[in-house]
Every structure is written in C-alpha cells, then in structure tokens.
Amino acid sequence: MRNRRGLAVVRDLWNARDDIARVADVHPGRILPDAALVAAAVTMPSTYDALDSMPEFSTTGARRNQRTWWRLIKAAQT
C-alpha cells in the first residue's frame, strides 16, 4: 500500500474480520480472504455494487458481512 487511505482500509477490514472470526470461532481467512483486503485497498470501490461485483468478495463469509465491509471502506475513504 502506498497511501494512507489504502492502509486504513486494510487495517479496518483486518480488525473487523478478526473480531467477526473470534466471535464465530473460525479462521479469519474463512470470513474474508487476505486477497480481498488488498483488492479493496487497491481498487477503492466507489459504490456498494462495485464492491459486490469484486471476485474477492464473492465468498460466503464475505457476502455475509458485505454491509460491514462497505461501511468500513467508506469510512476509510473520508
């Protein structure tokens, strides 16, 4: 990551993913793959539909928490 917003996206998604995984007692990668963290930070989707169409966010765990991911990405962009 070469900018602060990208780093903020990765950090926020990472922390939320770990919290969700801890509560569900599963490996964080099953909630959201590492590739999705990087892809979100690099692409910085501008709409919810853009995030939804990203292949890295097509897993069951990612879709289950899609609104959380979108909220965190938008917060990091501002």
Secondary structure, DSSP 8 states (H G I E B T S, - for coil): --SHHHHHHHHHHHHHHHHHHHHHTS-HHHHS-HHHHHHHHHH--SSHHHHHT-GGG-SHHHHHTHHHHHHHHHHHH-
